[in-house]
Amino acid sequence: MSTRVHCHIFQQGLCLPTSPLCRSSKVVWATTYSRKNSSYAALPRKGEDHDVHHRRTALRKQPNGSMISGLERVPTPAILRNLLLGLLLSSPRLSHVGFKLLDKMAYSKSTLLNPDANPVLRAVVKPLFYDQFCAGTNQKEVFRTRDTIRRLGYAGVILCYGKEIQISRSKKLQSTGSECTDQALEVEQWKEGNLRTLDMVGEGDWIGLKLTGAGPGVANALMNNQDPPAEFVAAMDAICQKARSQKCRLWVDAEQQMFQTTIDRWTIDFMRKYNTNGKILVYSTIQAYLKSSRDKIKYQLSLAAAENWTLAIKLVRGAYIANDQREKIHDTKAHTDESYNSIVADVLTGRNLGFLGSNGQSFPKIALFLAGHNPESVSKAWDLIQELSAKKELKVLPDFGQLQGMADVLGCRLLQKCDDLKASSESSTRLDDASKEEVVAVPEVFKCLTWGSMQECMQYLLRRLIENQSGADRMRDGLTAYRQELWRRWFGKSV
């Protein structure tokens, strides 16, 4: 008979805490069997309504024999909004006008250009852009979005408070939302915003932190590589302690390179403090589009091993290419893809990172969150996880995540794969042939949500739209999948 082994190695941004689907990362030891003949888990999940259950448990193949996209989980209004937004972003003329308007709104202090104060702007921006990429402006809206995400089958959510500061090309600090000149008050407002964020998540969920959101004083300290102000350290401690008491985790987001060196240094200090004794609370962010990303991981991993704390990483490609230092970024997308994929492979295998070499050092414990919207990278990571776990050589079981409003097709396919693995491992427990045991690694899949006033989230919205436009090929593929899913729902057949 097979057994389950729960490994405290990691759990992770595009959830269903009422069901104990994946509350801790795990490697499932299961007897070998033919997966192609396994039945899909047909019982409704706790708290799952009939329509969602019906869509989730739809036939695995369409009438023409092709596999379904996984979008059967997604409500029809969300599919329609994805289609509309995709069509707008695919039009050069419409997207150019939209980007110019949103860019002005993101940095303007004018009431006329503030969608929170201007009802005409709000009527356009909120339903089309804000609701697509952001969770809500208040607790009621956030709860509604969060619960919808969980009902789709995600293991949990990562909720981020949207306030931040960016540096313009003229080297000026540009803040979202209201700001004041009192550093202590700015930090206190940022702390309270993140404590409110924790009030809106549950056990096993995450929050994401933008350190520049603590105000111009903290942003200047980051820009000048100074030590953190005392009030900021106290605020971070309050956030970390509350997150730990709720059995949540947090990540510190990457920001522009003018801030990032100091963000890394401060984050390492908090990992030293809270990622000890086998417990993991704080994650740093590594941007694979930076030429220094691999060296940064090697340095942080060696430091953690030497000082006996656990390095926890969220790996992303990068989101600041439009206003960051270009010379620090890989020259081509292909180079960025290679950077991301090779880092994933080396962390999963424990190779090429300064360990398991001639010095005889064993690979240290590490936690990994794979955030990304690139289907090829996700597929490679998934296949490698299964291959290594079957050989009992997997160094860390990562989890996956996508941002709200992005890569829904990819996220749904990942959820389907996780469901299939869980169903297969449950079927195998009924077999008594222990001689055919194999390892089945079941990652968790999360959705990353950002909340805050519309003005506070404008810079975030602008980056998401730029990122969507830059992925034009993926967007076209997504539009095709959305159209096919609508056709299937409305006419009962695929196209």
GINORDA-V254399 format. One line per field, one symbol per residue. ss: DSSP state (A for helix, B for strand, O for the rest). phi: phi as a letter, one per 40 degrees, with the letter a starting at -180 (. if undefined). burial: I if it has 16 or more other ideal C-beta (glycine too) atoms within 10 Angstrom, else O. Layout:
ss = ???
phi = ???
burial = ???
This chain:
ss = OOOBBBOOOOOOOOOOOOOOOOOOOBBBBBBOOOAAAOOOOOOOOOOOOAAAAAAAOOOOBOOOOOBOOOAAAOOAAAAAAAAAAAAAAAOAAAAAAAAAAAAAAAAOOOOOOOOOOOAAAAAAAAAAAAAAABBBOOAAAAAAAAAAAAAOOOOBBBBBBOOOBBBOOOOOBBBOOOOOOOAAAAAAAAAAAAAAAAAOOOOOOBBBBOAAAAOAAAAAAAAOOOOOOAAAAAAAAAAAAAAAAOOOBBBBOOOOAAAAAAAAAAAAAAAAAAOOOOOOOBBBBBBOOBOOAAAAAAAAAAAAAAAOOOBBBBBBOOOOOOOOOAAABOOOAAAAAAAAAAAAAAAAAOOOOOOOOOOOOOOOOBBBBBBOOOAAAAAAAAAAAAAAAAOOOOOOOOBBBBBOOOOAAAAAAAAAAAAAAAAAAAAAOOOOOAAABBBBBBOOBBBBBBBOOOOOOAAAAAAAAAAAAAOAAAAAAAAAAAAAAAAAAAAOOOO
phi = .cbbbcbcbiac...accbccacbcabccbccacccbccccbcccdgcccccccccbcdcbcdcgccccgcccccddccccccccccccccdccccccccccccccbcbcccbcccbbccccccccccbcccbbcicaccccdccdcccccchccibbbbcccabbbcccgccbbcgcaacccccdcccccccccccccbbbdgcbbbbbcccchdcccccccbfcccddccdcccccccccccccfbbbbbccbcccbcdcddcccdcccdcbbbfgbbbbbcbbbcccccccccccccccccccbgbbcbbbbbchbbccabccccbdcbcdccdccccccdcccccgbgbgbfbccgcccccabbbccibccccccccdccdccccccfbccaccbbabcdgbfccccccccccccccccccccccccbcccbcbcbcbcbbbbcbbbiccccccccdcccccccccccccccccccccccccccccbgacb
burial = OIOOOOOOIIIIIIIIIOIOIIIOIIIIIIIOIOOOOIOOIOOOIOOIOOOIOOIIIOOOOIOOOOOIIIIIIIOOOIIOIIIOIIOIIOOOOOIOOIOOOIIOIIIOOOOOIIIIOIOOIIOOIIOOIIIIIIIIIOOOIIOOIIIIIIIIIIIIIIIIIIIIIIIOOOOOIIIIIOIOOOIOOIIIIIIOIIIOIIOIIIOIIIIIIIIIIIIIIIIIIIIOOOOIIOIIIOIIOOIIOIIOOIOIIIIIIIIIIIIIOIIIOIIIOIIOOIIOOOOIIIIIIIIIIIOOIIOIIOOIIIOIIOOOIIIIIIIIIIIIIOIIOOOOIIOOOOOIIOIIIOIIOIIIIIOOIOIOOOOOOOIIIIIIIIIIIIOOIIOIIIOIIIOIIOOOOIIIIIIIIIIIIIIIIIIIIIIIIIIIIIIIIOIIOOOOOOOOIIIIIIIIIIIIIIIIIIIIIIIIIIIIIIIIIOIOOIIOOIIOIIOIIIOIOOOOOIO
